[in-house]
Amino acid sequence: MKQQQKKAWLLLLPALILLMLVFAYPIGRTFWLSFFTENLGTKLRPIYSGLDNYMRMVGDSRFWESLRNTTIFTVVSVLLEVILGLNIALLLNQQILGRNIVRTVAILPWALPTAIIGLIWNWIFNDQFGVVNDLLIKWHWIDSGINWLGEPITAMIAVIVADVWKTTPFISIILLAGLQGIPPDLYEAHEVDGATPWQSFYLITLPLLMPQIIIALLFRLAQAFGIFDLISVMTGGGPGGATEVISLYTYSTVMRYLDFGYGATLVVITFLVLTITVIIFGLLLRNSSQNNPLL
């Protein structure tokens, strides 16, 4: 076993070296820069400031507001995507007419560029000639058009809807692959024992699908927490910072205000949050695999 492990590490060594060069240096450089002040006031020359950037972040209300917006967007969108993705996966797993065509159409939103998706939904939620307002007025649910992207709450709802529409197919494909790996014999034996479809779902499908659900959550939490392009195109972080997420705030800090030291600090905090999230879900995935008697 030890000899096999040595061979495995030897074969992985070139890939590990490449990853170190591609990822380790930029991450290390960012950590290093977070302890320096480098902006227009220092003529873009790094000046060692210790933990000043981190202390500044603690008292930065805009940072905490962007963190709150990021958390709301991530939790709500990912939760809706998992629920909808699971239902779509269960539907696509059935023997229905034209199943392959339905699967192809279902994945199209995820395949489209995010910037284009943002433009499409920007027009859909337009307060003057958007499809949403037009339908709601025709159905007599509202009397006049709603400025969806001009109000804090409705703007957040709009970007969440756009993100859910785009990335739900990603969840459904992962869960569909998990469903197709479940042996049909388990359902047949459970049905012989008199179990209802709901009992089969709760006792067989859900436990066996839990690793795929955790993997989908892991990917989507990381992607949603770092969302940039969709919100940048739809709202630009507005109105009044109501949809400004950490990535947008970091972009403004670095590219607009040229405050590289503080921008690096924001990147470090984001990196640490995502790392902790990955570790937690990695532990959950391992525990679910070890404690599941059906696996």
N, C-alpha and C positions, 0 to 999 in steps of 0.2 A: 504493500500500500504506500509506504514512504517513497519507494522508487517511482511509482506511478505519479505521486504528487510532485516529485522533483521534475519529472518529464513534463507534466502539465504546466508547471510554473515556467519551465524553460521555453515551452512553445508560446506561452502567453507573454513572455518578456518583450518581444518587439512591439506588440500592441500596447503594453503598459508604458514603455518608453515614449511611444508616440502620444499617448494620452497625457503623459506628464509634460511633454513639450507643448501640446496644444492647449491644455487646460490648467496645469499647475502653475505655469509662469504667469498668465494673466490674473489668476486668482491671487497668487502671492503678491504680485505687483499692486493689485487693488488693496489688499490688506495693508501693505506698506504705505501706500499713498494716503490711506485713511488717517494716519497719524501725522499728516503734514497739512499745512495750509498752502493752497496753490490756487490763486485766482487773479483777477485783474489788479487787486490791491497789492499783491506781491510781485507784480509784473510777470506772472506765470512762472515764478521760481518757487520750488517747494521749500517751505520753512517748517522745521519741526515744531509741532504744537501739542504733542502728547495726545491726551484724551479730550482735547478741546472740541473736536468735531463731534464726538459722541455726547459730550455734555450739551453741546448746542442742539443736537438732535432731540435730547430729552425735553428741552423746552420749546421745541419747534411745533407749534400747533398745526401748521400745514402738513407736517409729516404724520402726525397722529390722525389728522383728518383723512389723508390719503390711505393710511393703514386701515382705518375703519371702512372706507369705501372699498378697498381691495378685499377685506374680509367678507363684507356683505356680498359683493359680486361673486367671490369664489364659492362661498358656502351655498348661496341660493342657486346659482347656475349649475354647479356640480351636482347638487341634490336633485334638481329637476332632470338633469341629463341622465343620471343613473336610473331614476324611476322610469322615464320615457324610454331610455335605451333598453332596459330590461323588458318592457312590454313589447317593443318593436322586435327584439331578439326572439321572444317567445312566439310572436306572430310569424316571423320569417322562418322559424324552425318547423312550422307546420307544413304538411303536404298540401299546398294550395296551388291552384292553377296559375301558371306564370310566375312561379316563385323566383326563378333566376332573374327575370326582368325586374321584379319588385326589389330584389336585393341590389341590383345595379342602380336603379333610380334612388333608392334610399341612401346610398353612399355619396351621391353627387354633391350635396351641400358641403360635405367635409372635404371634397376634392377641389372645390373652388378656392381661389385666393381670398384671404381674409379681407384685404383692402377692398376688393370688389364687393364682397358681402356687406361690408360697412356702407359702401355707397348705395347699394340696393336698399338696405334697410333705412338708410337716411331718407331716401325718397318715399319709402313706404310709410314712414312716420312723419312726413312733412305735414305741417299744420294747415297748409293752403290747398294742396292737391294730392295728399297722401291717400293710399288705399285704405288704411285703417280708419281714418276719419270719415271717408266716403261711405264705407260699409256701416259704420256706427250710426251715421246720420240717416242712411236709407232704412236701417232697422229701427229707427226712432229711439235709439238708446241715448243719444245726445242731441242737443239742439244746434250746437255750433262746433266747429273744429277745435280739437284740443292741441295745444302747443306741446307735443310730447317731448321734444328735445330742448324745450325752453324752461321747463320746471324741474326742480331737483328730483322729486320722487318719480315722476313719469320718465325722466331721462334715464334714471337707473333701471327702471323697468324695461325701457326700450333696448338698452344695450344688453341686458340679461336675456331678453327674448331673442335677440339676434345671435348671441353666443350659443344659446340652447339649440336654436335651429341649425346652426352650423356644425356643432360638435357632438350632438346626440348620435349621429350615425357612427362616429368613432367608438362610442361606448357600445352601441348595439352590435358592431362587428366583433369586438372582443368577447362579448357575452354570448354571441351566436356560436363562436368557435368553442366556447366552453360547453354550451348546450349540446353541440354535436358530438362531444366527447363522452357524454353520459350514456352508458349502456342501456338500450331499450328494455333489456331483461329486468332491470330493477323496477321499472314502471309496471311491467306485466305481472311480476310477482306481487307487487303492492296492490295491484287491482284485483288479483285473485283473492287477496286477504280482505277485500271489501273496502279498501281505502277510496276516498273521494279524490277528484282531481286537485282540490285545494290541499288536501293532506299530502298527496304525492309531491306537490310543489314545495310545501313547507318542510317535509321530512327528507326529500331526495334532491330536488332541483336546487333549492337554496343552499343547503350545505355543500353540495358538490360544486356549485357555481361561486362560492365565496372567494376562492383564490383569484378567479378572474375579476370579480367585483372589486377586490382590493387593489389589483393591478390597474384596473381602469380608474379607480379613485386616485391612485398614486400619480398616474400620468396626468389626469385632468386637473388635480389640485395644483401640480407644478405649473401646468400651462396657464390655468386661470389666474393664479397668483401673479404670474409675469405677463398678463395681458397688456398689450400696447396698441397694436395696429387697429383693432376693431374700434376701441374707444377713441383713439386718436382721429380716426376718419369720421366717426359718427358725431361726437360731441367735443372732441379736443380737451376733455376734462371738465367741461362746463355742464350746466350753467353755474357760475360762481364756485367752481371746484367741487360740485356735487358728485361728479363722476371721475374725478382725478384719482387715479390709482398710483401706487408707488413707482411703477415703471415710468409713467408720464412725469411725475414729480422729479425723478432722477434725471430723465432726459432734459427737462427744463433747466435743472440745476447745472448740468454739465454743458449742454449745447447752447443754451440761451444766456445763462449768467456766467458761464466759463468758470464755475466754482468746482474745480476738479477734486480738491481734497474732500469737501463735504459730499460731493456726488459719489466718491469712492466709499465714504462711510455708509451712505444709503444702500449702495450695492452690497456691502459686507453684511448689513443687517438683513437684507432680503435673502442673501445666500444662506445665512445662518438659519433663518426661519424655514426655508425650503429644505435644508439639510436635516433639521430636526423632524420635519414632517415626513421626509423619506424614511428616516430611521424608525419612526413610530409605525408607519404602515408596513415597513419591512418586517418588523417584529410581529405585527398582527398577521401578516401573510405566513410567516413561519409557524406561528402558534396555531393558525387555522388548519394548516397542513398536518401538523403533528397530532392535533386533538380530534381530527375528523376521522371517525372509524370507517367511513365509506371510501376514503382515499387509499 
